[in-house]
Amino acid sequence: MLDGEGFPKAHEIFAGNRSDSTTVAHMLAVLQRRVGKTKDARWRVDRGMAKPENLATIQAAGYHWLVAAAQPERVCYFDQYEEQAGSREIAREASPRNERPAQSTFAG
């Protein structure tokens, strides 16, 4: 976990045979124990952690989340995300180093 300035606040090392999707609840507890409940925290999860139960756990703890996934994998979820209260579309703008067309993603 990093703070708003990019400095490490907490980290954990798990056994190599543990699935990413099983670490979210544990990391929520570790973070809250180490640094307390941070109101403005945002959880960024990759597609291995973006299971509905994990997103529900993050949201139930009062945090917001952002899912990282390849565009073809997330298009099928756009309607679902648009319907969630508090979600918003975030458009990535092209940059000199990455000129691909802007893509949208959703945050809850």
C-alpha positions as CSV (number, residue, x, y, z in Angstrom):
1,M,0.0,0.0,0.0
2,L,1.2,3.5,-0.9
3,D,0.2,6.8,0.5
4,G,-0.9,9.8,-1.6
5,E,2.8,10.7,-2.1
6,G,3.8,7.2,-3.3
7,F,5.5,6.2,-0.1
8,P,5.0,2.6,1.2
9,K,2.6,2.3,4.1
10,A,2.2,-1.5,4.3
11,H,3.1,-4.6,2.4
12,E,2.7,-8.4,2.8
13,I,4.4,-11.3,1.2
14,F,2.2,-14.4,0.6
15,A,3.0,-17.9,-0.2
16,G,3.6,-18.4,-3.9
17,N,0.7,-20.8,-4.2
18,R,-1.9,-18.4,-2.9
19,S,-4.4,-16.9,-5.4
20,D,-4.4,-13.1,-5.5
21,S,-8.2,-13.1,-5.1
22,T,-7.8,-14.6,-1.6
23,T,-5.6,-11.8,-0.2
24,V,-7.9,-8.8,-0.4
25,A,-9.8,-9.2,3.0
26,H,-6.4,-10.0,4.7
27,M,-4.8,-6.8,3.3
28,L,-7.8,-4.7,4.4
29,A,-7.3,-5.9,7.9
30,V,-3.5,-5.4,7.8
31,L,-3.8,-1.9,6.4
32,Q,-6.4,-0.9,9.0
33,R,-4.3,-2.3,11.8
34,R,-1.1,-0.6,10.7
35,V,-2.3,2.8,9.6
36,G,-6.0,3.0,10.7
37,K,-9.0,3.6,8.5
38,T,-8.0,6.1,5.8
39,K,-11.2,7.8,4.4
40,D,-9.8,8.8,1.1
41,A,-8.0,5.5,0.3
42,R,-8.5,4.0,-3.2
43,W,-7.9,0.3,-3.8
44,R,-6.4,-0.6,-7.1
45,V,-6.9,-4.2,-8.0
46,D,-5.8,-6.2,-11.0
47,R,-8.1,-8.6,-12.7
48,G,-7.0,-11.5,-10.5
49,M,-8.4,-9.7,-7.5
50,A,-11.5,-8.1,-9.1
51,K,-14.0,-10.8,-8.0
52,P,-17.4,-9.5,-7.0
53,E,-17.0,-10.6,-3.4
54,N,-13.6,-8.8,-3.2
55,L,-15.1,-5.6,-4.6
56,A,-18.0,-5.9,-2.2
57,T,-15.6,-6.4,0.7
58,I,-13.6,-3.3,-0.3
59,Q,-16.8,-1.2,-0.7
60,A,-18.3,-2.5,2.6
61,A,-15.2,-1.3,4.4
62,G,-15.9,2.2,3.1
63,Y,-13.2,2.3,0.4
64,H,-13.4,3.1,-3.3
65,W,-11.8,0.8,-5.9
66,L,-10.3,0.9,-9.3
67,V,-10.0,-2.3,-11.4
68,A,-7.1,-2.8,-13.9
69,A,-7.9,-5.0,-16.8
70,A,-7.3,-5.2,-20.5
71,Q,-9.9,-3.3,-22.6
72,P,-11.4,-6.4,-24.2
73,E,-12.0,-7.9,-20.8
74,R,-13.8,-4.9,-19.3
75,V,-16.1,-3.9,-22.1
76,C,-18.6,-6.5,-21.1
77,Y,-18.9,-4.8,-17.7
78,F,-19.5,-1.2,-18.7
79,D,-23.3,-1.4,-18.4
80,Q,-23.0,-2.9,-14.9
81,Y,-20.5,-0.3,-13.8
82,E,-22.5,2.6,-15.2
83,E,-25.5,1.4,-13.1
84,Q,-23.6,1.4,-9.8
85,A,-24.1,4.4,-7.6
86,G,-21.0,6.6,-7.4
87,S,-19.2,5.1,-10.4
88,R,-17.8,7.3,-13.0
89,E,-16.0,6.9,-16.3
90,I,-12.4,7.8,-16.5
91,A,-11.0,8.4,-20.0
92,R,-7.2,7.9,-20.6
93,E,-5.8,10.5,-22.9
94,A,-3.2,9.6,-25.5
95,S,0.4,10.6,-24.6
96,P,3.5,11.1,-26.7
97,R,4.8,7.7,-25.4
98,N,1.5,5.9,-25.8
99,E,-0.5,7.3,-28.8
100,R,-3.2,4.6,-28.8
101,P,-6.7,6.0,-28.8
102,A,-8.0,7.0,-25.4
103,Q,-9.8,4.1,-23.5
104,S,-12.4,4.3,-20.8
105,T,-12.4,2.6,-17.5
106,F,-14.7,2.8,-14.6
107,A,-14.1,3.4,-10.9
108,G,-16.4,2.7,-8.0
